[in-house]
Amino acid sequence: MSSLLISEVGPRDGLQSIHAVMPTAAKHRWIAALAAAGVREIEVGSFVPAKLLPQMADVGEVVAQALTLPGLRVAALAPNFRGAQAAFEAGVHKLTMPVSVTEAHSLANVRKTHAQMADEVRNVVALRNERYPHIELEAGLSVAFGCTIAGAVSDDETLRVAATMASLGVDEVGLSDTSGYAQPVQVRRLFNRLHAELGRQAGGAHFHNTRGQGLANVVAALEAGVTTFDASQGGIGGCPYAPGASGNIVTEDLVWMLEAMGHATGIDIDRLLQARAVLHEALPDEPLYGHVPDAGLPKGFTYADGKAPQ
């Protein structure tokens, strides 16, 4: 039985594309319910200007509350030095900086060229190393498998950006299928090459289910040695600056599949569904997705450790 890390990104990636602003108190309840279900890492928000993303205006307060939950690894995202500095000061355990593989997406998403983004990462690494050495820093490569702005993305192009980020001193480099382009053969091939070229700096996978390949891509990434997967409760989310990007992997479906395959996640599905109820109550007009929530657990299902749901 192997153990995997499911990083819940709903409070960040999920909410960033939703126009209705979730009240801060509801975010607190949702994050607490996710942690109570056994979710060990939650990306709770983005450190971005509130005028650009009002949904994240309360990110400092949300981080502070999340840090009070025992055993929870609190993660956040920041697209630039100023945001990273604020995240470090807030006390996050992990920070992800989004780095676009295509320059067209980089200009649309963070308004920076590749060279300018490399400078941002270099400066953030220096700050982290000098003042916050305990905080993990990840470069999350957006549109790593294809881009709705620039089109096809070659493996070599993605690996070139990954190598640059690794050379700048980030702890790990993850790959994101921001636009739902990836398919299993490509996923297996690219993650195999990423591990071969970066070794311990090769990070996790962030798949969108835009074209229905999310869980199939997870299986391919597993075969390539990936052990960390992002997912969003209810499948909510997307990238506002990648046209057509939608639909994160549904956390509930991912946990069921992995546990049924013999991979322990440490997450209680029944309690995860209770957390989903908190999300639905806070955003009653927002559609939530997921086959397991709709169909229920199959008769006789047991977790990877052999225990049955309570």
Secondary structure, DSSP 8 states (H G I E B T S, - for coil): -EE-EEEE-IIIIIGGG-SS---HHHHHHHHHHHHHTT--EEEEEE---TTT-GGGTTHHHHHHHHTTSTT-EEEEE-SSHHHHHHHHHHT-SEEEEEEESSHHHHHHHTS--HHHHHHHHHHHHHHHHHH-TTSEEEEEEETSS-BTTTB---HHHHHHHHHHHHHHT-SEEEEEETTS---HHHHHHHHHHHHHHHGGGEEEEEEB-TTS-HHHHHHHHHHTT--EEEEBGGG----TTSTT---B-BHHHHHHHHHHTTEE----HHHHHHHHHHHHHHSTTS----HHHHH---TT---TTS----
